[in-house]
Every structure is written in C-alpha cells, then in structure tokens.
Amino acid sequence: MNREMSFDTTQADTLQTLDTPCLLLDEVRMERNIKRLHAHLNSLRVER
C-alpha cells in the first residue's frame, strides 16, 4: 500500500525559529526502521 499525503509546510531558518510544538522527522531513518520492522515481523510470520 502506497499512500501519498500532502501537507502545508513552513520552512524555518533555524531550530530556534520553529513554531512549537513541532515534529521533526528524519525520513531516511524512518524508512530504514520501517523496513527493519517489516523484516522482523516477516521472520515471526506475522500476517496482517
């Protein structure tokens, strides 16, 4: 399943200028963790 979502975003010059609360997401790390979790669940034979 591939879902594309679009959100309005603002760009801050520095971390100090971000409005808070604010979610900062490392997309590369997140994708890597999702793949690791998926592989682990497959090894346990977990099904949806």
C-alpha positions in Angstrom: 0.0 0.0 0.0 1.5 3.3 -1.0 -0.2 6.4 0.3 0.9 9.9 -0.7 -0.2 12.7 1.5 0.4 16.4 1.1 0.6 18.9 3.9 1.2 22.6 4.1 4.7 23.2 5.5 6.6 26.1 6.6 10.4 26.4 6.5 12.4 27.8 9.4 15.9 29.1 9.1 17.0 27.6 12.4 15.6 25.2 15.0 15.2 28.3 17.3 12.7 29.8 14.8 10.4 26.8 14.5 6.9 27.1 16.0 6.4 24.7 18.8 5.3 22.0 19.3 6.8 20.8 16.1 7.5 17.3 14.7 11.0 16.9 13.2 11.2 13.7 11.1 14.3 12.0 9.7 12.6 10.4 6.7 15.7 8.2 5.8 15.9 6.9 9.3 12.1 6.3 9.5 12.1 4.4 6.2 15.0 2.2 7.4 13.2 1.5 10.7 10.0 0.5 8.8 12.0 -1.9 6.6 13.7 -3.4 9.7 10.4 -3.8 11.5 8.8 -5.4 8.4 11.7 -7.9 8.1 11.4 -8.7 11.8 7.6 -9.3 11.6 8.1 -11.5 8.5 10.6 -13.6 10.4 8.0 -14.1 13.1 5.4 -15.0 10.4 3.1 -12.2 11.5 0.4 -11.6 9.0 -2.0 -8.6 8.5 
